[in-house]
Amino acid sequence: MPGGGIAVELKFKAKIMDEAAIDRTLVRIAHEILEKNDGTDDL
């Protein structure tokens, strides 16, 4: 491989979450972080 890189072959097994599900999950995680820290002042 040019430049001394490593070639990797990835196989697609299954789609666990679609784009909308990932967006909802990230929003939910962000809200959990804000709730546990009583806002953004100490982040």
C-alpha positions in Angstrom: 0.0 0.0 0.0 1.4 3.4 -0.9 2.7 5.5 2.1 3.0 2.4 4.3 -0.6 2.3 5.4 -2.6 -0.7 6.3 -5.5 -2.0 4.2 -8.6 -3.1 6.2 -11.7 -4.8 4.8 -14.8 -4.1 6.8 -17.9 -6.2 6.5 -21.4 -4.7 7.1 -23.2 -7.1 9.4 -26.3 -5.2 10.5 -27.8 -1.7 10.9 -28.4 -1.3 14.6 -29.7 2.3 14.5 -30.6 4.6 11.7 -29.7 8.3 11.6 -32.8 9.4 13.4 -32.3 6.9 16.2 -28.7 8.1 16.7 -29.9 11.7 16.8 -32.5 10.9 19.4 -29.9 9.0 21.5 -27.4 11.8 21.4 -30.0 14.4 22.5 -31.1 12.1 25.3 -27.5 11.6 26.5 -26.9 15.4 26.4 -30.1 16.0 28.4 -29.0 13.4 31.0 -25.6 15.1 31.3 -27.2 18.5 31.8 -29.6 17.1 34.4 -26.9 15.4 36.4 -24.8 18.6 36.4 -27.6 21.0 37.3 -27.0 22.9 34.0 -23.9 23.9 32.1 -22.2 26.2 34.7 -19.8 23.5 35.9 -19.1 21.7 32.7 
